Amino acid sequence: MTPISASAPPLATTIDDRMENTFGPIVEFLEEIVFFAVPIGGADLPILVVWLITAGLFLTFWLRIRPFKDLKLSIGVVRGHYSRYSDPGQVTSFQALATELSGTVGLGNIAGVAVAISIGGPGATVWIIIAGILGMAVKMSEATLAQKYRRIHQDGTVSGGPMYYLRDGLASIGRPTLGRILGYTFAACMMIAVMGAGNIFQANQLTAQVINTTGGADSPLAGNGWIIGLIIAVCVGIVIIGGITSIARLTSRMVPFMAIIYVGCVLVILAANYTAIPSSFGIMFTSAFTGEGVSGGVIGVAIIGIQRALFSNAAGVGTAGLAHSASKNRRPAEEGFVAAWEPFIDSVVICTMTALAIIVTESYIGSESDGVALTTEAFATVHDLFTIILTVCIILFGFSTILAFSYYGRKTAGFVFGQSYIAERIYDCVYVVMIVIGASVSLDTVVRFSDVMFFVVTVPNLLGIYFLAKVLRNEIFDLRRGMHTGTIPVVPKSERSTLLGKPQSERQN
């Protein structure tokens, strides 16, 4: 995609144009600072990409990640077998899982994968999968530490997330000054970061899809995306007033429904093109390690795939810590075993399915479309009705992601401004306004801004996790031993929560 030019037409004819001309140069400035790169193999390798992959590799081996061996344990935690309704927290493990998945399984999978393929070719998908597998250990770390160092207030509400385990966790191992610096740096950057991938990108692609399905360039909404953004902003504002319980209640119902619809449509597309599936996998793996047609070859493809994987599953960004810190339980590592599956579901399963739908239909060949428009072309090869279904999915995915990230932003704003109710509400207002901006600017500008801010927050977050590696490993290993030996008992059914939060005993009555 061509970067926004500094010599863009000086005269803006629409509100959308004016927003683009204002926002574009700011993104260019930030991009030059954050994505400092070194030339390797004909590609510019951003130092932050190396930072992310190194952390994923280290934590995978340090925690001895064994996803399928620990699957039974993870399912038990999600179903509430080890936590009581009376345990401290505001949501169940399932609701925390749904909230985080609603923020990651969404337009990053639908539009983000399409962006990766349009730039890096089918091979970018393989690097998304690799980054997703490495991301499992990272999310396990974030959720576990967030639970360990969270704060339970007298009214039962919870404050937790990377800023707390950075500040309080590092203080507990004798590094209070570093902890405060990293904690406040993370929170301040995260306040802005969530407005990228979790807000303006979602609003942008949701708006693009609505315009495409109402006539494209001939649509009365073309050039007036701010109108759609305004409608989204009003709806989001109504929901986020209720806080995490309101968001979790809605997303825990929306996520399974929208995932089933989307996956079902992709399976139909794959079934209609089943003969092309084996060759499509071959194309993915061949181009992943040859980088044909991509600047920088295999390194260029890898960079694109890893960037889009981070954008999609958010491993290293800290969102898992924010979502799972509010869960009901007394053993921090429980949430780690739940959160570990989020990158797998997101990047390994959903992203791969989207990529296959685009590749088997050959929609990416010769197409000038990118983002959600490219995925729409793949869906349209089966039936025009699929375009409408995809539009519904995009609206649900985008809306739920905006809701989840609004909570993350509010909690980090609360940390920075001392849990001030007024400050959090002001932040909510700014967050809602950014939806309108996201609906108005170009996809290129939105993707670049989102990447910049997402990568920035990984620096303090992962640095703190390195320092807390021994604490983290002890928590994970102790829980494994306790559950496998039976010293951590299963909670009686009458004392458990249901998946959606009510006591089991109340449901039985």
C-alpha positions as CSV (number, residue, x, y, z in Angstrom):
1,M,0.0,0.0,0.0
2,T,1.3,3.5,-0.8
3,P,1.9,5.7,2.2
4,I,0.0,8.9,2.6
5,S,1.9,11.6,0.7
6,A,2.9,14.8,2.4
7,S,2.0,16.5,-0.8
8,A,-1.6,15.5,-0.7
9,P,-4.1,17.9,-2.3
10,P,-4.3,21.0,-0.1
11,L,-7.9,21.6,-0.7
12,A,-10.2,19.1,1.1
13,T,-13.7,18.8,-0.3
14,T,-15.3,16.6,2.4
15,I,-15.1,16.1,6.1
16,D,-13.4,12.7,5.4
17,D,-10.7,14.4,3.3
18,R,-10.0,17.0,6.0
19,M,-9.6,14.3,8.7
20,E,-7.3,12.3,6.4
21,N,-5.1,15.4,5.7
22,T,-4.8,16.1,9.4
23,F,-4.2,12.5,10.7
24,G,-1.9,11.2,7.9
25,P,1.2,13.3,8.6
26,I,1.0,12.5,12.3
27,V,1.1,8.8,11.5
28,E,4.1,9.2,9.2
29,F,6.0,11.0,12.0
30,L,5.2,8.3,14.6
31,E,6.0,5.5,12.1
32,E,9.5,6.7,11.5
33,I,10.3,6.7,15.2
34,V,8.7,3.4,16.3
35,F,9.6,1.2,13.3
36,F,13.3,1.8,13.3
37,A,14.7,-0.9,11.1
38,V,18.0,-2.4,9.9
39,P,18.4,-3.7,6.4
40,I,18.7,-7.5,6.2
41,G,18.4,-9.7,3.1
42,G,16.9,-6.9,1.1
43,A,14.2,-6.1,3.6
44,D,14.0,-3.5,6.4
45,L,13.7,-5.5,9.6
46,P,12.0,-3.5,12.4
47,I,13.8,-4.1,15.7
48,L,10.5,-4.5,17.4
49,V,9.6,-7.5,15.3
50,V,12.8,-9.2,16.6
51,W,11.8,-8.1,20.2
52,L,8.4,-9.9,19.9
53,I,9.6,-13.1,18.4
54,T,12.4,-13.4,21.0
55,A,10.0,-13.0,23.8
56,G,7.7,-15.6,22.3
57,L,10.5,-18.1,21.9
58,F,11.9,-17.5,25.4
59,L,8.5,-17.8,27.2
60,T,7.5,-20.9,25.2
61,F,10.6,-22.8,26.4
62,W,10.7,-21.2,29.9
63,L,7.1,-22.2,30.7
64,R,7.4,-25.5,28.9
65,I,4.2,-24.7,26.9
66,R,2.3,-27.9,26.1
67,P,-1.0,-26.8,24.8
68,F,-2.7,-30.1,24.1
69,K,-1.4,-31.9,27.2
70,D,-2.8,-29.1,29.3
71,L,-6.1,-28.8,27.3
72,K,-8.2,-30.7,29.8
73,L,-7.0,-28.4,32.6
74,S,-7.8,-25.3,30.5
75,I,-11.3,-26.6,29.7
76,G,-11.9,-27.3,33.4
77,V,-11.0,-23.7,34.3
78,V,-13.2,-22.2,31.6
79,R,-16.2,-24.3,32.8
80,G,-15.6,-23.0,36.4
81,H,-14.6,-26.4,37.9
82,Y,-11.9,-24.7,40.1
83,S,-13.5,-21.4,41.1
84,R,-16.5,-20.5,43.3
85,Y,-19.1,-17.9,42.7
86,S,-18.0,-16.2,45.9
87,D,-14.4,-15.9,44.7
88,P,-13.1,-12.3,44.2
89,G,-13.7,-10.9,40.7
90,Q,-16.4,-9.5,38.5
91,V,-16.6,-12.0,35.6
92,T,-16.2,-15.7,35.0
93,S,-13.2,-17.2,33.2
94,F,-15.5,-17.8,30.2
95,Q,-16.6,-14.2,30.2
96,A,-13.0,-13.0,30.3
97,L,-12.2,-15.4,27.5
98,A,-15.1,-14.0,25.5
99,T,-14.2,-10.4,26.2
100,E,-10.6,-10.9,25.0
101,L,-11.7,-13.0,22.0
102,S,-14.2,-10.3,21.1
103,G,-11.2,-7.9,21.0
104,T,-9.0,-10.2,18.9
105,V,-11.2,-12.6,16.9
106,G,-12.7,-9.9,14.6
107,L,-11.8,-7.7,11.8
108,G,-8.1,-8.5,12.4
109,N,-9.0,-11.9,11.1
110,I,-11.3,-10.8,8.3
111,A,-9.5,-7.7,7.1
112,G,-6.0,-8.1,8.7
113,V,-5.4,-11.4,7.0
114,A,-6.5,-9.9,3.7
115,V,-4.1,-7.0,4.2
116,A,-1.3,-9.5,4.8
117,I,-2.0,-11.5,1.7
118,S,-2.4,-8.4,-0.5
119,I,1.0,-7.2,0.6
120,G,3.0,-10.3,1.3
121,G,1.2,-13.0,-0.6
122,P,-0.3,-16.3,0.7
123,G,3.0,-17.1,2.5
124,A,2.3,-14.4,5.1
125,T,-0.4,-16.7,6.5
126,V,2.3,-19.2,7.6
127,W,4.1,-16.5,9.6
128,I,0.8,-15.5,11.2
129,I,0.4,-19.1,12.4
130,I,3.9,-19.3,13.7
131,A,3.5,-16.0,15.6
132,G,0.2,-17.2,16.9
133,I,1.7,-20.4,18.4
134,L,4.5,-18.4,20.0
135,G,1.9,-16.0,21.3
136,M,0.3,-18.7,23.5
137,A,3.1,-18.4,26.1
138,V,3.0,-14.6,26.0
139,K,-0.7,-14.5,26.8
140,M,-0.4,-17.1,29.5
141,S,2.2,-14.9,31.1
142,E,0.1,-11.7,30.9
143,A,-3.1,-13.3,32.4
144,T,-1.2,-15.1,35.2
145,L,0.7,-12.0,36.3
146,A,-2.3,-9.8,36.0
147,Q,-4.3,-12.1,38.4
148,K,-1.4,-12.3,40.8
149,Y,-0.9,-8.5,41.2
150,R,-4.5,-7.3,40.7
151,R,-6.3,-5.1,43.3
152,I,-9.7,-5.9,44.7
153,H,-11.6,-2.8,45.9
154,Q,-14.1,-2.7,48.8
155,D,-17.1,-2.5,46.4
156,G,-15.9,-5.8,44.7
157,T,-14.6,-4.1,41.6
158,V,-11.2,-5.1,40.3
159,S,-8.2,-3.1,39.0
160,G,-5.6,-5.1,37.2
161,G,-3.5,-5.5,34.1
162,P,0.1,-5.0,33.0
163,M,0.5,-1.6,34.7
164,Y,-0.1,-3.3,38.0
165,Y,2.2,-6.2,37.6
166,L,4.8,-3.9,36.2
167,R,4.6,-1.5,39.1
168,D,3.7,-3.8,42.0
169,G,5.4,-6.9,40.7
170,L,8.7,-5.3,40.1
171,A,8.5,-3.6,43.4
172,S,8.1,-7.0,45.1
173,I,11.4,-8.2,43.6
174,G,13.3,-5.0,44.6
175,R,12.9,-2.9,41.5
176,P,10.2,-0.3,42.5
177,T,11.6,2.6,40.5
178,L,11.8,0.6,37.3
179,G,8.3,-0.8,38.0
180,R,6.8,2.7,38.3
181,I,8.4,3.8,35.1
182,L,7.3,0.8,33.1
183,G,3.9,0.7,34.6
184,Y,3.0,4.3,33.8
185,T,4.7,4.2,30.4
186,F,2.6,1.1,29.5
187,A,-0.7,2.7,30.8
188,A,-0.1,6.0,29.0
189,C,0.7,4.3,25.7
190,M,-2.1,1.8,26.0
191,M,-4.6,4.6,26.4
192,I,-3.8,5.6,22.9
193,A,-3.0,2.2,21.4
194,V,-6.5,0.8,22.0
195,M,-7.8,3.6,19.9
196,G,-5.9,2.2,16.9
197,A,-6.5,-1.5,16.4
198,G,-9.4,-1.7,18.8
199,N,-11.3,1.4,17.7
200,I,-10.5,3.3,14.5
201,F,-9.5,0.2,12.5
202,Q,-12.7,-1.5,13.4
203,A,-14.8,1.6,12.6
204,N,-12.9,2.0,9.3
205,Q,-13.5,-1.5,8.0
206,L,-17.0,-1.7,9.3
207,T,-17.7,1.6,7.5
208,A,-16.0,0.4,4.3
209,Q,-18.1,-2.8,4.3
210,V,-21.4,-0.8,4.7
211,I,-20.5,1.5,1.9
212,N,-19.5,-1.4,-0.4
213,T,-22.8,-3.2,0.2
214,T,-24.8,-0.1,-0.4
215,G,-23.4,0.8,-3.8
216,G,-19.7,1.3,-3.4
217,A,-18.6,4.5,-5.1
218,D,-22.2,5.3,-6.0
219,S,-23.4,4.8,-2.4
220,P,-24.9,7.9,-0.8
221,L,-22.5,7.3,2.1
222,A,-19.4,7.3,-0.1
223,G,-17.2,10.2,1.2
224,N,-19.4,10.5,4.2
225,G,-18.1,7.7,6.4
226,W,-18.4,10.0,9.4
227,I,-22.1,9.4,9.4
228,I,-21.7,5.7,9.9
229,G,-19.1,6.4,12.5
230,L,-21.5,8.6,14.4
231,I,-24.1,5.9,14.5
232,I,-21.5,3.4,15.8
233,A,-20.3,5.9,18.4
234,V,-23.7,6.4,19.8
235,C,-24.4,2.6,20.2
236,V,-21.0,2.1,21.8
237,G,-21.5,4.9,24.2
238,I,-24.7,3.4,25.4
239,V,-23.1,0.0,26.2
240,I,-19.8,1.2,27.8
241,I,-21.6,3.1,30.5
242,G,-22.2,-0.2,32.2
243,G,-18.5,-1.0,32.5
244,I,-16.9,-4.5,32.4
245,T,-20.0,-6.4,33.6
246,S,-22.1,-4.9,30.9
247,I,-19.4,-5.5,28.2
248,A,-18.7,-9.1,29.4
249,R,-22.4,-9.9,29.5
250,L,-22.9,-8.8,25.9
251,T,-19.7,-10.2,24.4
252,S,-20.1,-13.6,26.1
253,R,-23.3,-13.9,24.1
254,M,-22.2,-12.3,20.9
255,V,-18.8,-14.1,20.4
256,P,-20.0,-17.7,20.1
257,F,-22.9,-16.6,17.8
258,M,-20.8,-14.5,15.4
259,A,-18.0,-17.0,15.4
260,I,-20.3,-19.8,14.4
261,I,-21.8,-17.8,11.5
262,Y,-18.4,-16.7,10.2
263,V,-16.8,-20.1,10.4
264,G,-19.9,-21.7,8.9
265,C,-19.6,-19.5,5.8
266,V,-15.9,-20.1,5.4
267,L,-16.5,-23.9,5.6
268,V,-19.1,-23.6,2.8
269,I,-16.6,-21.7,0.7
270,L,-13.9,-24.3,1.3
271,A,-16.4,-27.1,0.6
272,A,-17.3,-25.5,-2.7
273,N,-13.6,-25.3,-3.6
274,Y,-12.4,-28.5,-1.8
275,T,-10.2,-29.6,-4.7
276,A,-8.1,-26.5,-4.4
277,I,-7.4,-26.9,-0.7
278,P,-4.3,-29.1,-0.9
279,S,-2.7,-26.9,-3.5
280,S,-3.5,-23.8,-1.5
281,F,-1.7,-25.1,1.5
282,G,1.2,-25.8,-0.8
283,I,1.2,-22.3,-2.1
284,M,1.1,-20.9,1.5
285,F,4.1,-22.9,2.6
286,T,6.1,-22.5,-0.6
287,S,5.8,-18.7,-0.7
288,A,6.3,-18.4,3.0
289,F,9.9,-19.6,2.6
290,T,10.7,-18.2,-0.8
291,G,9.0,-14.8,-0.6
292,E,8.3,-14.7,-4.4
293,G,7.2,-11.3,-5.6
294,V,7.7,-9.7,-2.2
295,S,10.3,-7.0,-1.4
296,G,12.9,-8.6,0.8
297,G,11.9,-12.2,0.0
298,V,11.3,-14.5,2.9
299,I,12.3,-11.9,5.5
300,G,9.8,-9.5,3.9
301,V,7.0,-12.0,4.1
302,A,7.9,-12.9,7.7
303,I,7.8,-9.3,8.8
304,I,4.4,-8.8,7.2
305,G,2.9,-12.0,8.7
306,I,4.3,-11.2,12.2
307,Q,3.0,-7.7,12.2
308,R,-0.5,-8.8,11.1
309,A,-0.4,-11.6,13.8
310,L,0.3,-9.1,16.5
311,F,-2.5,-6.9,15.1
312,S,-4.9,-9.8,15.2
313,N,-4.1,-11.7,18.4
314,A,-2.5,-8.9,20.5
315,A,0.0,-11.2,22.2
316,G,2.5,-9.0,24.0
317,V,0.2,-6.0,24.0
318,G,-1.2,-6.8,27.4
319,T,-4.9,-7.0,26.7
320,A,-5.1,-10.5,28.1
321,G,-3.9,-9.2,31.4
322,L,-6.6,-6.5,31.4
323,A,-9.4,-8.9,30.5
324,H,-8.5,-11.8,32.8
325,S,-7.6,-9.7,35.9
326,A,-11.3,-9.3,36.5
327,S,-12.0,-13.1,36.6
328,K,-13.3,-14.9,39.6
329,N,-10.6,-17.2,41.1
330,R,-8.0,-17.4,43.8
331,R,-5.1,-19.0,41.8
332,P,-3.5,-16.6,39.3
333,A,-2.2,-19.3,36.9
334,E,-5.7,-20.6,36.2
335,E,-6.3,-17.6,33.9
336,G,-3.0,-18.2,32.2
337,F,-4.2,-21.6,31.0
338,V,-7.3,-20.0,29.6
339,A,-5.6,-17.1,28.0
340,A,-3.0,-19.3,26.3
341,W,-5.7,-20.6,23.9
342,E,-6.7,-17.1,22.6
343,P,-3.8,-16.7,20.1
344,F,-4.4,-20.3,18.9
345,I,-8.1,-19.7,18.2
346,D,-7.4,-16.4,16.7
347,S,-4.3,-16.8,14.6
348,V,-4.0,-20.5,14.0
349,V,-7.7,-21.4,13.4
350,I,-9.6,-18.3,12.3
351,C,-6.9,-16.5,10.4
352,T,-6.0,-19.7,8.5
353,M,-9.6,-20.3,7.6
354,T,-9.9,-16.7,6.2
355,A,-6.6,-17.1,4.3
356,L,-7.8,-20.4,2.8
357,A,-11.1,-18.8,1.7
358,I,-9.1,-16.0,-0.1
359,I,-6.5,-18.4,-1.6
360,V,-8.8,-21.2,-2.9
361,T,-11.1,-18.7,-4.6
362,E,-8.0,-16.9,-6.1
363,S,-9.5,-13.6,-5.1
364,Y,-6.1,-12.1,-4.3
365,I,-4.8,-12.7,-7.9
366,G,-4.9,-9.5,-9.9
367,S,-7.2,-7.8,-7.4
368,E,-6.7,-4.2,-6.4
369,S,-8.7,-4.6,-3.3
370,D,-7.3,-4.9,0.2
371,G,-8.6,-5.3,3.7
372,V,-12.2,-6.3,4.1
373,A,-13.0,-5.7,0.4
374,L,-10.7,-8.6,-0.6
375,T,-12.4,-11.0,1.8
376,T,-15.8,-9.8,0.5
377,E,-14.7,-10.8,-3.0
378,A,-13.9,-14.3,-1.8
379,F,-17.3,-14.6,-0.1
380,A,-19.1,-13.4,-3.2
381,T,-17.7,-16.2,-5.3
382,V,-20.2,-18.6,-3.6
383,H,-23.3,-16.4,-3.6
384,D,-24.3,-12.8,-3.3
385,L,-26.1,-13.7,-0.1
386,F,-22.7,-14.4,1.5
387,T,-21.8,-10.8,1.1
388,I,-24.7,-9.8,3.2
389,I,-23.8,-12.4,5.8
390,L,-20.2,-11.2,5.9
391,T,-21.5,-7.7,6.4
392,V,-23.5,-8.8,9.4
393,C,-20.4,-10.6,10.8
394,I,-18.3,-7.5,10.3
395,I,-20.8,-5.4,12.1
396,L,-20.9,-7.8,15.1
397,F,-17.1,-8.4,15.1
398,G,-16.3,-4.7,14.8
399,F,-18.8,-3.6,17.4
400,S,-17.7,-6.2,20.0
401,T,-14.0,-5.4,19.5
402,I,-14.7,-1.7,20.0
403,L,-16.5,-2.5,23.2
404,A,-13.7,-4.8,24.6
405,F,-11.0,-2.2,23.9
406,S,-13.0,0.6,25.4
407,Y,-12.7,-1.3,28.7
408,Y,-8.9,-1.7,28.3
409,G,-8.5,2.0,27.6
410,R,-10.6,3.1,30.5
411,K,-8.7,0.9,33.0
412,T,-5.3,2.2,31.8
413,A,-6.7,5.8,32.0
414,G,-7.9,5.1,35.5
415,F,-4.4,4.0,36.4
416,V,-2.7,7.0,35.0
417,F,-5.2,9.5,36.6
418,G,-5.5,7.8,40.0
419,Q,-8.8,5.9,39.5
420,S,-10.6,9.2,38.9
421,Y,-14.2,8.6,37.8
422,I,-14.2,11.9,35.9
423,A,-11.0,11.1,34.1
424,E,-12.3,7.7,33.0
425,R,-15.5,9.3,31.7
426,I,-13.6,11.9,29.8
427,Y,-11.6,9.1,28.3
428,D,-14.8,7.3,27.3
429,C,-15.9,10.5,25.4
430,V,-12.6,10.8,23.5
431,Y,-12.7,7.1,22.7
432,V,-16.2,7.5,21.2
433,V,-15.1,10.5,19.1
434,M,-12.2,8.5,17.7
435,I,-14.7,6.1,16.2
436,V,-16.0,8.9,13.9
437,I,-12.4,9.6,12.9
438,G,-11.7,6.0,12.2
439,A,-14.7,5.8,9.9
440,S,-13.4,8.8,7.9
441,V,-9.7,8.2,7.2
442,S,-8.1,5.8,4.8
443,L,-7.3,2.1,5.5
444,D,-3.6,2.7,4.9
445,T,-3.4,5.4,7.6
446,V,-5.5,3.4,10.0
447,V,-3.3,0.3,9.7
448,R,-0.1,2.2,10.1
449,F,-1.3,4.1,13.2
450,S,-2.6,0.9,14.8
451,D,0.7,-0.9,14.2
452,V,2.7,1.9,15.6
453,M,0.8,2.1,18.9
454,F,0.4,-1.6,19.3
455,F,4.1,-2.2,19.0
456,V,5.0,0.6,21.4
457,V,3.2,-1.0,24.4
458,T,5.0,-4.3,23.9
459,V,8.2,-2.8,25.0
460,P,7.4,-2.0,28.7
461,N,5.1,-5.0,28.9
462,L,7.5,-7.7,27.8
463,L,10.5,-6.1,29.6
464,G,8.6,-6.4,32.8
465,I,7.6,-10.0,32.1
466,Y,11.3,-10.9,31.6
467,F,12.1,-9.5,35.1
468,L,9.2,-11.5,36.6
469,A,10.0,-14.7,34.8
470,K,10.9,-16.7,37.9
471,V,7.7,-15.6,39.7
472,L,5.7,-16.5,36.6
473,R,7.3,-19.9,36.2
474,N,6.6,-20.8,39.9
475,E,2.9,-19.9,39.5
476,I,2.5,-22.0,36.3
477,F,4.4,-25.0,37.6
478,D,2.7,-25.0,41.0
479,L,-0.8,-25.0,39.4
480,R,0.1,-27.8,37.0
481,R,1.4,-30.0,39.9
482,G,-1.6,-29.2,42.1
483,M,-4.2,-30.1,39.5
484,H,-2.5,-33.2,38.2
485,T,-1.9,-34.6,41.7
486,G,-5.3,-33.6,43.0
487,T,-4.2,-31.3,45.8
488,I,-6.2,-28.6,44.1
489,P,-9.8,-29.9,44.4
490,V,-12.7,-29.5,42.0
491,V,-15.3,-27.2,43.4
492,P,-18.7,-28.7,44.2
493,K,-21.3,-27.9,41.5
494,S,-23.5,-26.0,43.9
495,E,-20.7,-23.5,44.6
496,R,-19.6,-22.8,41.0
497,S,-20.7,-20.1,38.7
498,T,-22.4,-20.8,35.4
499,L,-20.5,-19.9,32.3
500,L,-22.3,-16.5,32.1
501,G,-21.9,-15.7,35.8
502,K,-24.9,-16.8,37.8
503,P,-24.4,-19.2,40.7
504,Q,-24.9,-22.9,39.8
505,S,-27.3,-23.3,42.7
506,E,-29.4,-20.5,41.5
507,R,-29.7,-22.0,38.0
508,Q,-30.7,-25.3,39.5
509,N,-33.5,-23.6,41.4
